[in-house]
């Protein structure tokens, strides 16, 4: 796919996010806010002649020597999605995503235990409940039958749309960039600005590779950073903001009716990774969190 300006891609906001910022923020603030924008790849259901870059659900394709992911003591993980890195417009992203091979995402979704065990970033013993597997190009990876305990999700082919992404209003970058002491009276929290962003489609997670995460609740970067710093890390720990900046979104997958996926109450799944681990293909170092309404 040829590199395209995010605001010019069909399906992306008719008004660029930078234009919204210039309209609703003082010029100096608009410039600083716009500098935080990052390119992302939105994944939507493929229709007709759309280029397919991945899929939700169905059955994964795994090399013969790779076991189906299991959370020891709990059971097998469900297959959530896969993306073909060669088919993604990765050249527009600002993360070192592989240019070929396949990324497969698995999550312990509660089918086995009726939702009793939760996968949480601040509980290290639960981290095997979410997994990213990378299959390099050229390695035979036949379709794998799911364990009998699991009902595979319906398969939904996905296509890619390049988009601008903005940090959510409570992202640590916003607080750092504008060095404000309160939320209510700051222009980046103004009703007109936030409503304009919402009307432009900057609302709700959706499915995405790269860019800024769209949280359902609070900053997912902060949640993962808290988990990385270790159990017991307080939200007011001064290390948290610095650690949050070390993590970037790899992928997010929203609840999706076509795929019969419902994460909690209309929630979303997030995988984050340090850029240096992504560059070295250390996907085992990715961290997971999820949020719901």
C-alpha positions as CSV (number, residue, x, y, z in Angstrom):
1,X,0.0,0.0,0.0
2,X,1.4,3.4,-0.9
3,X,2.2,5.9,1.8
4,X,-0.7,8.3,2.2
5,X,-1.3,11.4,4.3
6,X,-3.6,10.2,7.2
7,X,-6.2,13.0,6.7
8,X,-6.5,12.1,3.0
9,X,-7.3,8.4,3.5
10,X,-10.9,7.4,2.9
11,X,-12.7,6.8,6.2
12,X,-10.4,9.0,8.2
13,X,-11.6,12.3,9.8
14,X,-12.8,14.8,7.2
15,X,-11.1,17.6,9.2
16,X,-7.5,16.9,10.3
17,X,-6.8,16.8,14.0
18,X,-4.3,19.6,13.7
19,X,-7.0,21.8,12.1
20,X,-9.3,21.1,15.0
21,X,-6.5,22.0,17.4
22,X,-5.9,25.3,15.6
23,X,-9.6,26.1,15.7
24,X,-10.1,25.4,19.4
25,X,-6.8,26.0,21.2
26,X,-4.6,29.0,21.5
27,X,-1.9,28.9,18.7
28,X,1.0,28.0,21.0
29,X,-1.0,25.2,22.6
30,X,-2.3,24.0,19.2
31,X,1.3,23.6,18.0
32,X,2.4,21.7,21.0
33,X,-0.7,19.4,20.9
34,X,-0.3,18.7,17.2
35,X,3.3,17.7,17.8
36,X,2.0,14.8,19.9
37,X,0.0,13.3,17.0
38,X,1.2,9.9,15.7
39,X,0.3,7.8,12.7
40,X,-1.6,4.6,13.3
41,X,-3.2,1.9,11.2
42,X,-6.9,1.4,11.8
43,X,-8.2,-2.1,11.1
44,X,-11.7,-2.4,9.8
45,X,-13.8,-5.2,8.3
46,X,-12.7,-5.8,4.7
47,X,-15.4,-5.5,2.1
48,X,-15.5,-6.3,-1.6
49,X,-12.1,-5.6,-3.2
50,X,-10.4,-4.2,0.0
51,X,-6.9,-5.5,0.6
52,X,-7.0,-8.0,3.4
53,X,-4.2,-7.4,6.0
54,X,-5.3,-9.7,8.7
55,X,-8.3,-11.1,10.5
56,X,-10.2,-11.3,13.7
57,X,-11.0,-14.8,15.0
58,X,-11.1,-18.0,13.0
59,X,-8.1,-20.3,13.5
60,X,-4.5,-19.3,13.8
61,X,-1.7,-20.4,11.5
62,X,1.2,-21.6,13.6
63,X,4.5,-23.4,12.9
64,X,4.5,-27.1,13.8
65,X,7.0,-26.6,16.7
66,X,5.0,-23.9,18.3
67,X,2.5,-25.0,21.0
68,X,-0.9,-23.5,21.4
69,X,-0.5,-20.8,24.1
70,X,-1.6,-22.0,27.5
71,X,-1.8,-20.2,30.9
72,X,-0.5,-22.8,33.2
73,X,-2.9,-23.8,35.8
74,X,-5.8,-22.1,34.0
75,X,-6.0,-23.4,30.4
76,X,-5.6,-22.5,26.7
77,X,-5.8,-18.9,25.4
78,X,-8.3,-18.0,22.7
79,X,-7.1,-16.8,19.3
80,X,-8.1,-13.1,18.9
81,X,-6.5,-11.8,15.7
82,X,-3.6,-12.0,13.3
83,X,-2.0,-9.4,11.0
84,X,0.2,-9.9,8.0
85,X,3.0,-7.4,8.5
86,X,3.9,-7.4,4.8
87,X,0.4,-6.3,3.9
88,X,0.3,-3.5,6.5
89,X,1.4,0.1,5.5
90,X,4.1,-0.1,8.1
91,X,6.3,2.4,6.3
92,X,4.0,5.2,7.6
93,X,4.3,4.1,11.2
94,X,6.8,5.5,13.7
95,X,7.4,2.1,15.4
96,X,9.8,-0.5,14.1
97,X,7.1,-3.0,13.1
98,X,8.4,-6.1,11.2
99,X,8.0,-5.6,7.4
100,X,7.0,-9.2,6.9
101,X,5.8,-12.3,8.9
102,X,2.7,-12.6,10.9
103,X,1.7,-11.4,14.4
104,X,-0.9,-13.5,16.2
105,X,-2.6,-12.4,19.4
106,X,-4.0,-14.7,22.1
107,X,-6.0,-14.0,25.2
108,X,-7.4,-16.0,28.1
109,X,-11.0,-14.8,27.6
110,X,-12.8,-16.8,30.3
111,X,-14.3,-19.5,28.1
112,X,-12.6,-22.2,30.2
113,X,-13.4,-20.8,33.7
114,X,-16.4,-18.6,33.1
115,X,-14.4,-15.4,33.6
116,X,-13.0,-16.3,37.0
117,X,-9.3,-15.5,36.3
118,X,-8.3,-12.1,35.1
119,X,-5.2,-11.0,33.1
120,X,-3.9,-7.8,34.7
121,X,-0.7,-5.9,34.2
122,X,-0.1,-5.4,37.9
123,X,-0.4,-9.2,38.6
124,X,2.8,-10.8,37.2
125,X,1.4,-14.3,37.7
126,X,-1.3,-13.5,35.2
127,X,0.9,-12.4,32.3
128,X,0.8,-15.7,30.6
129,X,-2.9,-15.1,30.0
130,X,-2.1,-12.9,27.0
131,X,0.4,-13.6,24.3
132,X,1.8,-12.2,21.0
133,X,3.5,-14.8,18.7
134,X,5.5,-13.8,15.7
135,X,6.0,-16.1,12.8
136,X,8.8,-15.0,10.4
137,X,8.2,-15.2,6.7
138,X,9.2,-18.4,5.0
139,X,8.3,-20.7,7.9
140,X,5.5,-23.2,7.2
141,X,2.6,-22.4,9.5
142,X,-0.5,-24.5,8.8
143,X,-3.9,-23.7,10.3
144,X,-4.1,-25.1,13.8
145,X,-7.2,-26.7,15.2
146,X,-8.4,-25.1,18.5
147,X,-8.2,-27.0,21.8
148,X,-11.6,-28.7,22.5
149,X,-12.2,-26.4,25.5
150,X,-12.4,-23.4,23.2
151,X,-15.0,-22.2,20.7
152,X,-13.2,-20.2,18.0
153,X,-14.5,-16.7,17.3
154,X,-16.1,-16.1,13.9
155,X,-13.5,-15.0,11.3
156,X,-13.7,-11.4,10.1
157,X,-11.2,-10.3,7.5
158,X,-9.6,-6.9,8.1
159,X,-8.3,-4.1,5.9
160,X,-6.1,-1.2,6.8
161,X,-6.7,2.6,6.9
162,X,-3.9,5.0,7.9
163,X,-5.0,7.6,10.4
164,X,-3.8,10.3,12.7
165,X,-4.0,9.4,16.4
166,X,-3.9,11.7,19.4
167,X,-3.1,11.0,23.0
168,X,-6.2,10.8,25.2
169,X,-6.9,13.8,27.4
170,X,-5.4,12.2,30.5
171,X,-2.3,10.7,28.8
172,X,0.9,11.4,30.7
173,X,2.2,13.2,27.6
174,X,-0.6,15.8,27.8
175,X,0.2,16.5,31.5
176,X,3.9,16.8,30.7
177,X,3.5,18.9,27.6
178,X,1.2,21.4,29.1
179,X,2.5,21.3,32.7
180,X,-0.9,22.0,34.1
181,X,-1.9,21.7,37.7
182,X,-5.6,21.2,37.2
183,X,-7.8,19.6,34.5
184,X,-11.1,21.6,34.6
185,X,-9.7,25.0,33.6
186,X,-7.2,24.0,30.9
187,X,-8.1,24.5,27.2
188,X,-7.1,20.9,26.2
189,X,-10.0,19.8,28.4
190,X,-12.4,22.3,27.0
191,X,-15.8,21.0,26.0
192,X,-15.7,22.5,22.5
193,X,-12.3,20.9,21.8
194,X,-13.1,17.5,23.1
195,X,-16.5,17.5,21.4
196,X,-14.8,18.4,18.1
197,X,-12.4,15.5,18.5
198,X,-15.3,13.2,19.2
199,X,-17.2,14.4,16.1
200,X,-14.1,13.8,14.0
201,X,-14.1,10.1,15.1
202,X,-11.5,10.3,17.8
203,X,-13.6,8.4,20.2
204,X,-13.7,4.7,21.1
205,X,-10.9,2.2,20.7
206,X,-11.6,0.4,17.4
207,X,-8.9,-2.0,16.1
208,X,-5.5,-0.5,15.6
209,X,-1.8,-1.2,15.0
210,X,0.6,1.5,16.2
211,X,-0.2,5.1,17.1
212,X,-1.6,6.2,20.4
213,X,-3.9,3.8,22.3
214,X,-7.6,4.8,22.7
215,X,-8.5,3.9,26.3
216,X,-11.9,3.1,27.5
217,X,-11.1,4.3,31.0
218,X,-7.6,5.9,31.8
219,X,-4.2,5.8,30.2
220,X,-3.3,2.3,29.2
221,X,0.4,3.3,29.1
222,X,0.2,4.2,32.8
223,X,-1.4,0.9,33.6
224,X,1.3,-1.1,31.8
225,X,4.0,1.1,33.4
226,X,2.6,0.5,36.8
227,X,2.8,-3.3,36.1
228,X,6.3,-3.0,34.7
229,X,7.5,-1.1,37.8
230,X,6.2,-3.9,40.0
231,X,3.4,-4.8,42.4
232,X,2.6,-2.1,44.9
233,X,3.6,0.8,42.7
234,X,1.5,3.8,43.6
235,X,-0.3,6.0,41.1
236,X,1.6,9.0,42.5
237,X,5.0,7.3,42.2
238,X,7.2,9.9,40.4
239,X,8.7,7.1,38.3
240,X,5.4,6.3,36.6
241,X,5.3,9.2,34.1
242,X,8.8,8.3,32.9
243,X,8.0,4.6,32.6
244,X,4.8,5.4,30.8
245,X,6.8,7.1,28.0
246,X,8.8,3.9,27.5
247,X,5.8,1.9,26.2
248,X,4.1,2.2,22.9
249,X,0.9,0.6,21.5
250,X,1.5,-2.5,19.4
251,X,-2.1,-3.4,18.9
252,X,-5.6,-2.8,20.3
253,X,-8.7,-4.9,19.6
254,X,-12.1,-3.6,20.4
255,X,-15.3,-5.5,21.2
256,X,-16.7,-6.5,17.8
257,X,-20.2,-7.8,17.1
258,X,-19.2,-9.3,13.7
259,X,-16.6,-11.5,15.4
260,X,-18.8,-12.2,18.5
261,X,-16.1,-10.6,20.7
262,X,-17.2,-8.8,23.9
263,X,-14.4,-7.8,26.2
264,X,-16.1,-7.3,29.6
265,X,-18.7,-4.5,29.1
266,X,-17.9,-3.2,25.6
267,X,-14.2,-3.2,26.4
268,X,-10.9,-3.4,24.5
269,X,-7.7,-5.4,24.6
270,X,-4.3,-3.7,24.4
271,X,-0.8,-5.0,23.8
272,X,2.1,-2.5,24.4
273,X,5.8,-2.9,23.9
274,X,9.0,-1.0,24.3
275,X,10.3,0.2,20.9
276,X,13.7,-1.5,21.5
277,X,12.0,-4.8,22.2
278,X,9.9,-4.4,19.1
279,X,13.0,-3.7,17.0
280,X,14.6,-6.9,18.3
281,X,11.4,-8.9,17.8
282,X,11.2,-9.7,21.5
283,X,7.4,-10.0,21.5
284,X,7.5,-12.0,24.7
285,X,8.4,-8.7,26.3
286,X,5.1,-7.1,25.3
287,X,2.7,-6.3,28.1
288,X,-1.1,-6.5,28.1
289,X,-4.0,-4.7,29.7
290,X,-7.7,-4.4,29.1
291,X,-10.4,-2.0,29.9
292,X,-14.2,-1.9,29.8
293,X,-17.0,0.5,30.6
